[in-house]
Amino acid sequence: MVETIIGCKWSLTVLDLVVGGTVRPGEMERSVEGLSAKVLNDCLRKLVQFRVLEKHSYPEVPPRVEYNLTDFGDQFRHVLDNLDSLETAFAELTIEPNENP
């Protein structure tokens, strides 16, 4: 599951959009250059399948769909944030090329 999400070029971007409050597919597509509707829908489908996001469909004309983070998705986001912090800490540990660790 993690490999599938991390391996997708757009999954983390879509996840960041939802966390930031962009919950409608049309808004997502317009806010990210290069993100097509097909790729976005595939990405959203996978995130829903892994229960990271939940899909809400509203019976309106025109139809309205919104995506929200699940409790599991919130936990997953915190894990990703921790990995980002760890990567930042690692980058600060610069070792000179001639130094022996």
C-alpha positions as CSV (number, residue, x, y, z in Angstrom):
1,M,0.0,0.0,0.0
2,V,2.7,2.5,1.0
3,E,4.8,1.6,-2.0
4,T,1.9,2.1,-4.4
5,I,1.1,5.5,-2.9
6,I,4.6,6.7,-2.6
7,G,5.5,5.3,-6.1
8,C,2.7,7.3,-7.8
9,K,4.0,10.7,-9.0
10,W,0.8,12.5,-8.0
11,S,-0.5,10.7,-4.9
12,L,1.4,12.9,-2.4
13,T,0.4,16.0,-4.3
14,V,-3.3,15.0,-4.2
15,L,-3.0,14.2,-0.5
16,D,-1.5,17.6,0.2
17,L,-4.3,19.3,-1.7
18,V,-7.0,17.5,0.4
19,V,-5.2,18.3,3.6
20,G,-5.0,21.9,2.5
21,G,-8.7,22.1,1.9
22,T,-9.0,21.4,-1.9
23,V,-11.5,18.6,-1.9
24,R,-13.2,18.7,-5.3
25,P,-11.6,17.0,-8.3
26,G,-12.1,20.0,-10.6
27,E,-10.3,22.3,-8.2
28,M,-7.5,19.8,-7.8
29,E,-7.0,19.5,-11.6
30,R,-7.0,23.3,-12.1
31,S,-4.6,23.9,-9.2
32,V,-1.8,21.5,-10.4
33,E,-0.3,22.0,-13.8
34,G,0.2,18.8,-15.7
35,L,-2.3,16.8,-13.7
36,S,-4.9,15.3,-16.1
37,A,-8.4,14.2,-15.2
38,K,-7.6,10.6,-15.9
39,V,-4.5,10.5,-13.8
40,L,-6.3,12.4,-11.0
41,N,-9.2,10.0,-11.0
42,D,-6.9,7.0,-11.0
43,C,-5.0,8.5,-8.0
44,L,-8.2,9.3,-6.1
45,R,-9.5,5.8,-6.7
46,K,-6.3,4.3,-5.3
47,L,-6.4,6.6,-2.2
48,V,-10.0,5.7,-1.6
49,Q,-9.3,2.0,-2.1
50,F,-6.5,2.1,0.5
51,R,-8.9,4.1,2.8
52,V,-6.7,7.1,3.0
53,L,-9.5,9.3,1.5
54,E,-13.2,8.9,1.6
55,K,-15.4,9.9,-1.3
56,H,-18.7,11.9,-0.7
57,S,-21.1,12.1,-3.7
58,Y,-24.0,14.6,-3.4
59,P,-27.2,14.0,-5.4
60,E,-27.2,17.4,-7.1
61,V,-27.4,18.7,-10.6
62,P,-24.6,19.0,-11.7
63,P,-23.3,16.2,-9.5
64,R,-20.8,17.2,-6.8
65,V,-18.1,15.0,-5.4
66,E,-15.7,15.7,-2.5
67,Y,-12.9,13.8,-1.0
68,N,-11.8,14.0,2.7
69,L,-9.1,12.5,4.8
70,T,-10.1,9.4,6.8
71,D,-8.8,8.8,10.3
72,F,-6.4,6.3,8.8
73,G,-5.4,8.9,6.2
74,D,-4.6,11.4,9.0
75,Q,-2.4,8.8,10.6
76,F,-0.7,8.1,7.3
77,R,-0.2,11.8,6.7
78,H,1.6,12.1,10.1
79,V,3.9,9.2,9.1
80,L,4.7,11.1,5.9
81,D,5.4,14.3,7.9
82,N,7.7,12.4,10.2
83,L,9.6,10.9,7.2
84,D,9.9,14.4,5.8
85,S,11.4,15.7,9.1
86,L,13.8,12.7,9.2
87,E,14.9,13.5,5.6
88,T,15.5,17.1,6.6
89,A,17.5,16.0,9.7
90,F,19.6,13.6,7.5
91,A,20.3,16.4,5.0
92,E,21.7,18.5,7.8
93,L,24.2,15.7,8.7
94,T,26.7,16.6,6.0
95,I,29.8,14.5,6.0
96,E,32.9,15.8,4.3
97,P,34.1,13.5,1.5
98,N,37.4,12.8,3.1
99,E,36.1,12.2,6.6
100,N,35.6,8.6,7.9
101,P,32.3,8.2,9.7
